[in-house]
Amino acid sequence: MLDKNAKIYVAGHHGLVGSAIWNNLKRRGYANLVGRSHGELDLLDGAAVKAFFDAERPDAVVLAAAKVGGIMANLQYRADFIYENLQIQQNVIGESFRHGVRKLLFLGSTCIYPREASQPIREEALLTSPLEYTNEPYAIAKIAGLKMCESFNLQYGTNYIAVMPTNLYGPNDNFHLENSHVLPAMIRKIHLAKCLNEGRWDDVRKDLGLRPVSMTPAGGEKRVADASSSEAEILQVLEHYGVTPEAVTLWGTGKPLREFLWSEEMADASVHVLLNVDFKDTYAPGASDIRNCHINVGTGKELTIREVAEKIMAEVGFRGVLRWDASKPDGTMRKLTDVTKLHDLGWCHKVEIDEGIHRLYAWYREGICINHQTI
């Protein structure tokens, strides 16, 4: 257990999970927290990361910083996803070791598992068959990260723990129409479609003023829709992303099954592991081959993407049509986690999907209200 005066560096403390972990630690009485924005510390810069560790010398590290995105981003920026994540991990984990960090928590993703893994997916499924193609570079980087933690522990006796969260959503999520994860993207698309359907152009402009949307047609020039754009420009750009006054078109068939975890619960699970779980607790005593020491973090429950979209439609109150573009990839058809290990280590979730969608849409609307007075 880390004492309340321990200095804890949270890498990625402005992100979806990092900010939630930061707040969770604060609520538990850990006040000696260190964070740096990307502008203050580029984790891709090894020399800068070394200088940071030289100056701060944290007792514990939470590595929640990563380059993340949805299916489209993973397909388009494959080199960026593997290169940047490997660099971040190499720099932060390496300097943690060189500076004698007592405890490190590495955050990965359940996309590390094979596309055709048996369901629900146990930690032992890692590296048993091919990965899902769409996010293979990102998955390989995360596998490398968890294996770095495992290998340092085995060779040097460090205490680095890796947790693999399922699909996350919550406060401080990314609502970019192209590069965000599926649930926040659907919330924003359906919200904008409702505003268009009801002729609430002021509300559309408030949304786009906070988060401008751009598109680059094949062979054409980049176009941006923001608060100052004409109605015709806004309609053209939003239609590019499947948003019209009459309908919302989403990628794929809607058939894939997904598991969703509220980000603040992921934070609570992460802090529970950081404070209460040691490397020796992550594998069976007396095991001849010590591997797969990472921990799945999820709910153990799943529903289809179509069901999630329909729940969001009901929450937002959009009465238009929900359409699916089957020419676009679905990604992995199913990836439900087995969370037995996590439960045995003393933590389980409480927030169910309906409550989570309600909370996230309220947070999204509140963010627009804060920045634009009213929505």
Sequence and secondary structure as in RCSB ss.txt:
>XXXX:A:sequence
MLDKNAKIYVAGHHGLVGSAIWNNLKRRGYANLVGRSHGELDLLDGAAVKAFFDAERPDAVVLAAAKVGGIMANL
QYRADFIYENLQIQQNVIGESFRHGVRKLLFLGSTCIYPREASQPIREEALLTSPLEYTNEPYAIAKIAGLKMCE
SFNLQYGTNYIAVMPTNLYGPNDNFHLENSHVLPAMIRKIHLAKCLNEGRWDDVRKDLGLRPVSMTPAGGEKRVA
DASSSEAEILQVLEHYGVTPEAVTLWGTGKPLREFLWSEEMADASVHVLLNVDFKDTYAPGASDIRNCHINVGTG
KELTIREVAEKIMAEVGFRGVLRWDASKPDGTMRKLTDVTKLHDLGWCHKVEIDEGIHRLYAWYREGICINHQTI
>XXXX:A:secstr
   TT  EEEETTTSHHHHHHHHHHHHTT   EE   TTT  TT HHHHHHHHHHH  SEEEE       HHHHH
HTHHHHHHHHHHHHHHHHHHHHHTT SEEEEE  GGGS TT  SSB GGGTTSS   GGGHHHHHHHHHHHHHHH
HHHHHH   EEEEEE EEE TT    TTTS HHHHHHHHHHHHHHHHTT HHHHHHHHHHS EEE  TTS  EEE
 TTS HHHHHHHHHHTTB SSEEEEES S  EE EEEHHHHHHHHHHHHHH  GGGGS TT SS     EEES S
  EEHHHHHHHHHHHHT  SEEEEETTS    SB  B  HHHHHTT      HHHHHHHHHHHHHHHHHHHHS  
